[in-house]
Amino acid sequence: MFIDVAKIRLKAGKGGDGAVSFRREKYVAAGGPDGGDGGRGGDILFLADTNLSTLMDFKYRKRFFAPDGANGSGKRCAGKKGEDLIVRVPLGTLVREAESGRILADLSDMQPKVLARGGNGGWGNIHFATPTRQIPRFAKPGMPGEELEVTLELKLLADVGLVGFPNVGKSTLLSMVSDAKPKIANYHFTTLAPVLGVVRVEEGSSFVIADIPGLIEGAAEGAGLGHEFLRHVERCRLLVHVVDVSGIEGRDPIEDFDKINGELLRFDSRLAELPQLVAANKSDIAAPEQLEAFRSEMAARSLPVFTISAATGAGLKTLMGEIAGRLAGLPPILQYEPEPAPELPKADGRAFTITREQDIFFIDAPWLERALGSVNMEDYESLQYFQRLLRESGIIDRLIEMGVKDGDTVQIFDFQFDYVS
């Protein structure tokens, strides 16, 4: 089964928590704090793998979580970093942010791309020792790793794309000029998925050609099978438009040519601008006047026509030589650049809101969540640090303005305490 689109969720590892520890050694009267830092959480990296050809693996596995970093420990020992998680995808996979469609990475080479970074490890209590606070009984927790939902979209890396109506001979052409073995039969939609083949023109000269499943009228709007694979044409540097000039299907070759180009234009205007060669196939069974009429129409449009017969091999060497020559002067295969995240309005680093319900005051301040996690409620110095944080941020003053009294309940996330002036 050929799968070329998938949606998955990524979650990088959480950083390990810092340790609260003190030296306890014989003959050392006041060893002081020695809690180590937590380890950084594991990153999630994407790596292109030439052994993969579809996104089938992501049909059943939708979540990828990197390991967390280890917590710090005594004797200033830092926690171990979480191992990075490597996600392997086919070469040519495009990674987009699911919600916005923003391009995050293009796996068109063998360089790994970091998609989600692990959280930093928390500081151990050794960092909080001061001349006036010599016994800090608190440490900082690790930061959470990045979490996001992404869409994987496979866009084949091919120099040349074969386009045309079903059953015009594209698969036969590919099998004759490369080692690819596509299924060939005399019925429409024989090819159900794109097929790649390597064409070797001469020593040291080769290119990749893709047989794109047959398009029909209305493909850009979802008709037929070809619309599912139009995305694979986007990276091609050159298109070879295969047209059945024999008329044995009861269609007009010129109308076929116009309809397919119209579908390319409706799907993406850039596809209509790609250089295009016209391969007049099944010429060995075409009526001479019909073949000449087609050639004359294409000449009026300044389009080069190559008369071929994929079944007998006639004209294929000339066509392949022309393709190689054209490719030598064209830009390399399209690669997409990652798109920067939109700039968000800069928020106050210590913004908060307070709501009151009877005698309970609810404080909403996202920045306080990490600070609250580092507080040891059993330690006097740690509580002093937290109280000072509330005063410096203006939360205490705002509570007083709202009429807080001794004994009223204040709630921050899941933590509640009685207000004392």
C-alpha positions, -999 to +999 in steps of 0.1 A: +000+000+000+014+034-010+009+059+018+022+095+012+004+116+038+003+110+076-003+129+108+016+122+140+022+137+174+057+144+187+068+150+223+104+156+233+117+145+267+112+164+299+143+177+316+153+159+348+147+176+382+175+191+401+184+174+434+182+186+470+212+170+487+239+179+513+273+166+519+275+142+548+311+131+553+330+121+584+351+149+598+332+175+576+312+196+600+293+217+575+295+201+540+269+224+524+246+216+495+258+193+467+226+185+447+233+180+410+214+193+380+188+172+361+197+159+326+183+174+295+154+157+278+159+138+246+153+155+212+133+141+183+152+141+150+140+131+116+163+113+092+158+104+055+162+067+048+166+055+012+153+021+022+118+035+028+095+044-001+062+052+016+048+065+049+032+032+057+049+029+091+030+060+103-004+045+095-003+025+128+021+044+150+009+080+156+028+091+187+065+095+192+079+103+226+115+109+234+129+097+268+131+121+297+163+133+313+174+117+345+171+135+378+202+150+395+216+133+426+240+140+454+277+146+452+271+171+425+262+143+401+242+156+371+214+134+357+219+115+324+206+132+292+176+115+277+185+096+245+175+113+212+147+096+193+154+093+156+123+090+133+132+076+098+112+087+068+115+083+030+137+107+012+117+136+000+094+138+030+081+173+039+072+180+075+045+206+082+030+219+114-005+203+114-024+233+126-009+261+105+006+241+075+039+259+081+069+240+067+092+228+094+117+206+075+123+191+041+140+157+042+156+160+008+191+151+019+207+128+045+212+155+072+191+149+103+166+176+113+157+184+149+119+188+151+112+189+188+138+198+214+140+183+249+135+204+280+164+217+300+173+200+333+165+217+365+192+232+388+202+213+419+203+231+452+240+238+449+231+267+427+209+284+454+235+286+482+243+322+492+261+337+522+227+343+538+210+311+526+235+284+533+211+255+535+188+257+505+163+229+507+148+234+473+158+228+436+143+236+403+123+211+383+131+202+347+114+220+319+089+201+296+100+191+261+085+206+230+052+190+219+036+194+185+014+177+159+029+174+124+018+163+090+042+142+069+039+146+031+060+126+008+070+144-024+091+121-046+125+133-057+125+128-094+141+149-122+115+140-148+078+133-144+057+113-169+022+128-171-008+119-193-041+102-194-045+066-182-034+039-205-013+061-228+019+040-223+038+058-195+045+026-176+057+008-207+080+038-215+095+037-180+101-001-182+119+003-216+143+031-205+151+020-169+153-010-146+119-002-130+093-030-133+059-013-132+027-033-137+016-030-173-018-040-186-044-028-211-068-011-188-071+022-171-054+029-137-031-001-140-005+021-121-019+028-086+012+045-071+041+065-085+070+044-097+106+056-099+133+045-123+169+055-130+177+062-167+214+059-176+221+078-208+259+073-209+288+068-185+284+092-156+251+106-168+218+096-154+185+110-141+155+098-121+122+095-139+088+091-122+057+075-137+028+095-122-005+076-122-029+086-149-047+119-146-082+125-159-104+155-163-113+170-129-082+155-112-073+188-095-107+186-078-103+150-067-115+130-097-098+097-105-066+085-089-041+109-103-051+138-080-036+119-050-002+120-067-001+155-083+021+165-053+048+143-066+051+163-098+060+195-078+096+186-074+102+176-110+125+197-131+110+186-164+077+171-175+073+146-204+037+147-215+029+113-230+000+115-255-017+085-273-018+098-309-033+065-322-068+075-311-077+038-303-093+050-270-117+072-290-102+104-277-087+134-295-049+137-287-050+175-287-080+176-264-062+151-241-031+173-241-051+204-232-071+187-204-041+174-186-023+207-187-055+223-174-054+200-144-018+208-137-026+245-138-056+242-115-036+222-090-006+245-089+002+272-114+039+265-110+034+230-126+021+247-158+053+267-160+077+237-159+096+229-191+077+203-210+085+178-238+057+161-257+060+123-264+037+112-292+033+076-282+018+046-301+029+063-333+034+029-349-003+023-350-014+059-356-029+072-388-003+094-406-028+123-411-037+122-373+000+121-363+008+150-386-022+171-374-009+166-338+026+176-347+014+207-365-006+218-336+023+214-311+047+232-335+022+261-336+026+262-298+064+260-300+064+227-282+089+200-292+073+167-302+091+134-301+075+106-321+079+073-301+066+039-297+071+027-261+061-009-271+088-012-298+114+012-284+113+034-315+124+070-308+132+064-271+169+069-274+165+103-290+139+113-264+162+103-235+191+121-250+170+153-253+159+149-217+195+146-205+205+177-224+176+198-211+183+187-175+219+199-177+207+234-181+179+234-155+181+242-117+184+214-093+154+196-077+132+219-057+139+219-020+116+237+005+130+261+031+116+259+066+092+287+073+098+309+104+072+308+131+049+339+131+059+366+155+035+367+185+029+398+204+054+402+232+037+394+265+046+407+299+070+381+314+051+383+348+015+389+337-012+375+359-050+377+365-068+372+398-105+363+401-125+360+433-153+336+441-166+343+476-136+340+499-113+322+474-089+341+452-077+323+421-044+334+406-037+326+369+000+332+361+015+306+338+051+318+346+044+308+383+040+271+375+077+264+373+085+286+403+059+268+424+074+234+414+107+245+428+093+255+462+097+232+492+067+240+514+084+224+544+114+247+542+112+282+557+138+298+534+121+283+504+087+298+515+104+331+520+117+330+484+082+322+471+066+350+492+092+375+479+084+364+443+047+371+449+055+406+463+079+416+435+055+406+408+027+427+423+004+398+431+002+406+469-006+443+462-033+433+438-048+409+464-049+437+489-066+460+464-093+433+459-099+431+496-082+400+507-083+394+545-064+371+569-077+336+566-090+340+531-079+312+507-056+318+478-052+292+451-024+290+425-030+260+402-036+231+426-018+247+455-040+265+482-028+285+512-044+308+538-035+345+534-016+360+563-007+397+562 
